[in-house]
Amino acid sequence: MKSRAAAVFLRRQSGLAMTRMVAAATTRQDHARPRYCQSRLASSRPMPSLKQMTGGELIHSLLVKAGVKQVFGYSGGAVLPLVDAFVDSPIEWYTSSHEQCAGHSAAGAAKATGEVGVCIVTSGPGLTNLVTPLYDAMTDGVPLLVLSGQVPTGAMGTDAFQECPATEITQPCTKWNFVVHQYHQIPWAIAEALRIARSGRPGPVHVDLPKDVLSLKAIVPQIEESAAPVGVRDAPPMLELPQLEEAARLINGAKKPILYVGQGASDCPELVRELAHRSRIPVTTTCHGMGIFDENDPLSLHMLGMHGAAYANFAIQEADLIVAVGSRFDDRTTGAMQKYAPVARAAAQDGTGGIIHMDIRRESFGKVVDPTVALWGDCKHSLQALFPLITDGEGNADREAWLNKCNDWKTEHKFAYAKPMDGKIKTQQVLECLNEVIVDRKVDKWTMATGVGNHQMMSCQFVRWTKPRTFITSGSLGVMGAGLPYAIGVKVAKPDETVILVDGDGSFGMTNMDLQTVARYQVPVKMMIMNDARQQMVWVWQKLFFNSRFLSVTNPCNPDFVKLAEAYGIKALSCDNEADMRKTMEEMMDYKGPVLVDWKVVPDICLPMVAPGKGLDEMMLLKDRAGLLGEDDAEKIEFEGLAPS
């Protein structure tokens, strides 16, 4: 605690050194201004350009200088002096229906662009409602700046109305947070927040702003008003040559290598493609990494993991070298760790393979998997440094045999499902149809946001991803309800993109009040509700692990989603059959404004599935479906142990 307090003290002193300003006549320090001004006028040095600003106006000016294009927020008493500065602002202000929605929309914009998303809320419940978006951004590596109002400094600690210990609450779910106790700290605090949010692995930051500091007027030198330069971030780690050389030796010598790519490679898709093609290495990705490597490329094995491609999971287990690029070995991508990557681990023992881990965070190494070679640095720099050391894999007999085996798996274990009877539809069918329409119409600029559940994983399976930052979802925290506000944020930040929300009825029910935000700003998002009246993924777990004792997994009282949308003045459609599916999809895609489609689908299990305690190659596949669900007199498959979390 002492070291933390010392760090805060030094930062405050740094802020003092950076800023030189004086309180105006509206403050108790009235008498200081004439003396300051007289001393400056008496000096022979040229006087800097000065401007009178409130704390809120200064923050707004700093955000403009930093290139912020939009903010999402919700007003309230403590934050009004900051909100007021956005009247007639070049920064677009979007009022969400709830602070949690505002946080997710700001994160959605950040996920889609890689730039810092900004969310502004009031004190107390305004801030506490942002804990979920903050932790979601923390676990998914999203650059998010939260500015919260706070009660005046004199009232802090008195349990005043709408007071909460804001920074104590957000400390575990931010990279950095700070309470601005004095006006002169503002330029430093905003610059520091933006720097930290962007540096290393991106993440959320929080600045708490007491109302009296926001309201205070002061004479601000122009140099201080410009104290938040655009794009400033810490220098990346310096790569070490011995590790690079060892990584290159393993890549060049491996017989069955695989690239395992996460969102840390989002800014260098061309380098991933070059390495894969030059070395003839197949590529699999995490859900956040989808699109970094074009999934239509013959070398693509699509997404791996719990509900990933069977062929990707088989390849990971049989590869003698796993090259992890900007991925963190999340438990959903590894299966049981004691069964993970047996061939690569054996190859590490005899020096012919193993696991290479490229990551910007040093603490990631050994957190889940002990790498054979750790390359600490920006993935882009690591790949650039490797290229001169990599030999051409074309004509390598071992590599070609390995690729042939991967292709055999792709042919044998394609994503598939059991079609329903009587012309009804499943989520998988709807997503296949969406993908076909996108391909047929050559839609080039499009992004999808999702909620969490079956529809999320099936979107990974039945849509082909070709560009990074186009699948916007809550990966690590798994936030149901984030999809709609994500979609709003993406469309605001990327107005030229076609933005599609794929949501479940359960997820959509958590934040459908944000339809008013869609209607208020006429945000032209295309909303697809996969309505099976269940939390189907959890329903399956209760069936498999809790002997079909179902509780809290059905939605028997869903609203009429068409009428709900129409109540907000939003166009809405409905479809429950295969005959009308393509026509409905095309009508949705053709519509220029916001539109919602209630897809009434038959519930289904999401396969493949790696159960807890199982290795990646011990998946439940489509052939096991009847036994899992107890259908068609098939022998029932029994499960033991813990259900998935």
N, C-alpha and C positions, 0 to 999 in steps of 0.2 A: 504494500500500500504506500509505503514511503517513496519508493521509486516512481510509482504512478503519480503521486502528488508532486514530486520534484519535476517530473516531465511536464505536467500541466503548468506548474509555475514557470518553467523555462519557456514554454510556448507563449504564455501570457507576456513574458518579458520581451520575447521576440516580436509579438504583436505591437508592443509599445514602441519598440525600435523602428518598426516598419511604418507606423502611422503617426502623423503630427496634425492634430486638429483641436478645435476649441469649442466649448459649448456656446450656443447662441443665447440671445437675451431671454429666451423662454425658459432657461434653466436657472438653478440656484447659483451656478457658477458665473452669473451675469458679469461680475466685476472682472473676470479673467479676460473676457474678450477684448475690451479696449486696450489693455496692456499688451496683449499678444499682437493685436493689429498695429499698435503704435510702434512696437519694437520691430515689426516686420517692415513698416513704412520707413522707419529711420535707417534701416539697413541699406547698404549700397548694392546688395545682391538683388537680382530681379525677383519680383514677387510671383509665386506660382499662381496658376489659375485656380480660383476658389469658387465653391458652389455650396449653397445651403441645402442640406438634405436631412430628412428624417432617417432613422435607422432602417426603416422599411424601404425607403426610396434608394438608399445606398445598396442594400442587398439586391433590389431589382436591377439597379444599374450594373452591378457586378455580374449578375446572371446574363444580362444582355451582352456584356463584353465577352463573357465566356461562351457565347454562341448558343445559348439555350433557346429553343424554338417554341416549346410549349410546356406548360405545367398542368398538373392535375391536382385538384384539391377540393376542400370544403371549408367554408368560412366559419368563423366563431369569434367571440368577443376578444380573446387574448391575441389573436393573429390579425385582427382587422387593420392595424397600421401597415402590415406587410401586404395584405390583400389590396388595400387602397392604392398601392403603388402600381398595380397591374391594370388600372383603368386607363384605357387608350394606350396600351402597351404594345410594342412590336412582338412581345411574347404572347402567344395565344393561351388564354386561360380556359380550362375545361372543368366545370363543376360536375363531379360524379355524384351518384345517388347515395354514396356511403364512403366513409374514409377508406375502408378496406378496398373498395372498388378503385378509388383514386390511386392507392398504392400499387395495385396490380396493373392498372392502366399505364402508370409511369414505368413500371417494370417491363410491361409488354413493349412499349416504345423502345426501351433500352435493349431488350433481347433482340429486337428486329434490326436495330441500327448499330449496336455496339457503343452508342453514345450514352452519356449520363442521363437517366430519367429523373425528373424533379417532381416531388409531391409536397404540397403545403397543406397543413392541417392546424387546427387549434389545439389548445391545451387539454389535459385530462383525457376524457374519452376519445377525443379526436386523435390523440397520440396512441392511446392503448389499442384502438382499432387498427393500428398499423403494424402491430407485432407480427401478424401472420405474413403480410407482404414483405416486411423486412427480413424475416427469417427465411422466407422463400428465396429472396434475392441473395441472401448470405450463402445458402446451400447450393444455389445454382450459379453463383458467380456473376451476378448482375450489377452493373454500376448504377446505383440509385441514391439520390440525395433527398433526404427528408428534412424539411424545415418546419418546426412546430412552434406554435405560440406557447407562451408560458405566463403564469401570473406575474405581476410586477416583482422585482427583486425583493422589495420590502415585505411582500406577502409570502414569499417562498418559505416553506417549512412550517406554515401555520394552518395547514389543512384548509386553505382557502377554497372558494368555489371553483370547480374544474381544475384543481391543482393535482398533479401526480408527480412522483419522482421520475421524470421522463428519462433522463440519461441512465439512471440505475436500471430502468426497465429495458432500455434498448441496448445496453452494453453487451449482453450475450448474443445479440442478433445483428451486430454491426461490426465493420472493420474498425470504426473509430466514431466517437461521439464527443460533443462539447457543449457546455452551457456558456453562452455569451453574457457575461456579467456587466461588461462595460462597452460603450459604443466603439471605442478605439480598437476593440478586438475583432470587429466585424470583417474588415478586408482580409485579415489573416485567416480567420476561421473559414470563410467561404473558399478562399484559395486552397487552404489545407484540405478541406473536405473534398473538393473536386480532384485534387492531386491523389489523395488516398483512394477514392472511388475508382480512379482509372488505373492506378499502378498495380503491377504484379497481376495476380488473379483479381479481376474486378469484383466489387462488392458494394454493399450499402453503407452509407454514412448518415449521421444524424446531427443536426445543429439545433439546439433548443434556444428559443429567443424570448426572453421576458418582455412583457408588453411595454414597460417603461423604456427599455433600450430601443425597441422598435419605434416608439413615439418621439424619442429625443431628437431635437434638431441640432445640427452642428455645421460648422464651416469646414468643408472637406476639400483638401488639395486634390486637383485632378489626378495626380499620380496615384493617390490612394483609391480613387474611384475606379482605377484601371488595374487593381491589384489581383485580378483573377484571370491570368492569361489563358488563352484557349489551348487545350491539348497537353498541358504540362503533366508529366508523370515521371516517376522514378526511372532511372536508367536500369535496364534489365541486367541480370547476372552475366558475368563474363564466362564464356564456355571454356572448359579445360581440355586441352589437346589430347592427353592420354585417354580420357573417356571417349572422346570422339573417335580416335583411332581404333579403340577396342570395339566400339559399336559398329564401325564400318567393317572390321574384320569379321564380326559375327554375321552381319547382314550379307556380306559377300560369300561367306562359307556355308550359310544355312541351306539345307535341302528343302525344308518345308516352312518357310517364314510366313507370317501374316501381320498386316498392319491393323492395329486396334485403335481407332481414331475417335477422339472426343471433341467437345466444343472448344477446347483450348487451341484447336487448329482452324478455327472459324475464319481467321484472317489470312490464311495461306493455303486455300484449296488447290491452287495451281502447283504448289510445291509437293503436296501429298500426291497429286496426280502424277507429277513427274517422277517421284520416287517409285511409285507403284509400277508405272509403265517401264521405266528404265530397268528396274530390278526384277520385273515380272513377279510381283507380290500381290496376292489377293487382299482385299480391304473389307473390314467390317467396322461398323460404327456404333456408338451409343445413340440413344434417341435424340440427345441434343446435338450430336455430331452428324445426323442425317443430312445429306445434301452437300457436305464438304467434299465428298467423293460421289460423282454422278452415279446413281444407282442403276442407270441403264448401261453403264460400262460393263463389259464382260468380266472384269476383275472384281466387280462389286459382289460382296456376300450379304449386303444389306445389314439390318440391325441385328445385334446378338442379344443374348440374355434370357431372362425368365420367360418372356413371351416373344423372343426374337426368332430369327430364322434357324431352323434345325441345322442347315448346312453351315451357318456361321459358328454355331456352338460346337459341331463336330470338328470344324477346322481349328478352332482354338484348342480343343483337347488333343488334337493330333499334331499341331504345329511344333517344330523343334525350336522356333524362335518367335516370340511375340514382341512386336515393336509398338509400344503404347505411346501414342502421340496426343498429348493434351487430354488424357483420360485418367480417371482416378480409381479404377477398379471398384466401382460401386457394387454392393452385394447383389443387385439385380442383374449384373453382367458377369458375375463369377460363379454363381452357384456355391455349393459347399466348398470352403477354401481348402479343406484337406484333400479334396478331389480335383482341385483346379490345375489345369495345364500340366498333366503328369509327364508328357513327352518333353516339353520345354524345360521343366525342372531337371529331368534326367540329363538332358543335353547340357545344361549349365554345369553339372557335375564333371562332365568330361571335356568341357571347354569348347564345345561345338555349337552351342546355342544358349537358350535361356530367355530372360525377359529384359528388354531395354525399355526404360521409362523416361520419357521427355516431359518435363513439367516446370512451370514457372515458380511453383512453391516447393521449397526444399523440404518442408515438413511432410509433403506427400509421399516421399520415398520411404518405404518400409512401413507406412501406416497400415496398409492392407497386405501388400505383396512386397517381399524383399527383392529388389531388382538385381539382375546380374550386372547391369551398367545403368547408372543414373546420370542423365544429362540435364543438369539444372540450368534452365534458361528459357527464353521465349521459344516456342515451338518453331516459329518462322526462322529464327536465327540458327537453331539446332539443325533444321533441315538444310538450310543454305550452307552451313559449315560441313555437313556430311557429304554433299554432292561431289566435291572433288575427289573424295575417297571411295566412292561407290563404283563398282564395276558393272558393266552391262550384263543383264541377265538373259538377254536374247540368245536362244540356242542352248541354254543350260538344260540338259536332259532331266536333271532332278527337278528343276523348277517346272518344266513342262509336265512332267508326270504328276507333280503336286497340283498344278492347276487343273489337269484333267480329272483328278480325284475330286477336287472341289466342285467342278462342273457336274460330275456324276451325282454328287449330293444335291446340288441345286435342281437337277432334273427329277430326282427321286423324291425329294421332300419339299416341293413347292408349297407356298402358303395356300391353304384350301379350307373348305368348310362344307357342311352338309346342308344343301338347299332345303328350305321348308316346303311343305306340301301346299297345294291349293293356291299357288300363285302369291303367297305371302312373301315378305321380305325380311332379310336380316341386315344387321349393321354392316357386315362384310360386303354384301351385295351393293348396298347404297354407296359405300366407299369405292368399290370397283367401278361403279357407274360414274361417280365423280371424277375418278382418275381418267376414265375413258373420255369424258367430255372435255377435260382439261387438255388431254393429248390431241383429240380430234380438232379442237378449236385453236390449237397452238397457243394457248395462254402462256405467255412468257413470264409475266410478273405477277406472281401470286404467293400468298402466305397463308398458312393455316394456324389457328389457335385452337386448343382443346381444353376440356376439363380433365378429370382424372377418372380412370376406370376402363372398362372394356373398349369403349369407343376410342379412347386414347391409344391403346395398344394396337387395336385393329387399324387405326389410321397409319401407324408405323408399318403395318404388314401389307396393306392393300393399296397404298398410294406410293408412287415412286418419286423419290426426292432427288433433286438435281442441283440445288443451290443451298449454301449455308444460310443460317438464320431465317429459315422459312417454316420451321416447325416450332411453334411457340407453345410451350407447355410447362407445367410444374413437375420437374423431374424428381429431385431428391425429396422434397417435403411432401409432394403429392397433394396439392391443395385443390380439393373439389370447389368449384365455383369460380376459379380464376379465369376460366376460358373467355367469358363474355367481356369482362374488363380488359383482359389481354388484347382481345380482338379490337376493341375501341382504341386502345393505345397504339397498336400497330397501324391501324388505318389513319389515325391522326398524324403519326410520324412518317408514314409512307403513303401519301394520298394517291399516288399513281398505281399502287398495287391493288389487285383483287384480293380482298381479305375474307377468308372463310372461317367461320366458327363451326367446329364439330363438337357437340356437347352431348352429355347424357341427361336424361330428365332429372336425375338426382343432383348432378352438378349444377345444371341450369337453375334448379329450384333454389339454390343457395344465394344466387346473385341476380336473379332475373329482374330485380328492381332497377338494375342498370339499363333496362330497356328505355327508361325515361331519359337517360343520357344519350342513347342512340337517337331517340326522337327529338330531343331538345336541339341537338347539333346536326341532325339528319346525317349521321355517320353511316355511309353506305356499306355496311357489313352484311354478309350473307350468312345467316344463322341456321344451322342444321341441328335439330334436336333428335337424337337417337332414343326414341321414347319406347322403352320396354317395361315401364312402370316398376322398375327395380333398381337397386344397386347390385347389378347382376354379378359383378366380379366377386363381391363379398358373399352374395347368395351362394355362389359355387363353393366358396371356402366353407360355408356353414354346412353345405351338403356333404362335402368330402371329409371334413375334419371334425364335424360336430353332429354326425349321424342325422343330417337333415332336420335339425332343430332350428327352425327359422325364426328370427326375431330382428326387427329393425332393418329389414333389407327390401321391403316392398313399398311402393308409392301408390296406394289405391285411390288417393284423393288428389292426384295431379290436376291442375287446372286444364281447361281447354286452351292449349298454347296458341292456337289460331286466334281465338277471341281475346286472349291476353295481349297478343301483339297488336291486334286491331284496336284495342282500347287505348293504346298509345299512338294510334294513327299509322302503324307500321303494316305494310303489306304482308300477308301471311298465306301459306298454302299448306296442304296436308296430303300425304300419300301413304297408303298401306298395302300396295300391291305392285307386282313386277310389271304389269302391263302399262301402268302410268309412270313408272319410275324415271325413265329417260326423259319423257316429256316434262315432268315436274322439275327435274334437274336442269334442263335447258331453260325453262321459264325462270327459275331462280337465277341462273347465271346471266340471263339477258336483262334482268331488271336493274335499273340504274340506281335506285335508292336502297335504303335498308329493307331487307326482306327476311322472313323467318319461314322455315319449312318444318312442320311436325311430321317426322318420319316414324310411323308406327310400326315398330320392328318386333320380330319374334326373338325372345331372349336366347342366348347361346353361350357356350363356354369358349373362352379365348385359348386357342391352341396354336402352336406348341405351348407347353407349360413345364417349367422346371420347379418341382416341388421343393419345399424346405428340406435341407439335409441331403439333397441329391446333387450329383455332378451335372455339368452342362450337357453331357452326352446321355443323361438318364431322363430325357424328356418324355412327357405324355404327348403323343402325336394324334393326328386325326383318327388313326386306326384304333386308338384307345377310347374314343369319345363315348361309344355306347356303354362300355364297361364303367367309365367314370360317372355317367349320368344314370346308369341302371336301366338302359333302354334295350329293346329288342331281345330280351332274354339273354343278354350278354353276361358273361361272368363279371361280377362286380369287383372293381379294383379297390382295395382297402388302403387307407392312409393312416399313418401313425405320426406322432410328434406334433410340433407346433404348426398352426396354419401360417400362411404368409402374413407379414405385418402390413 
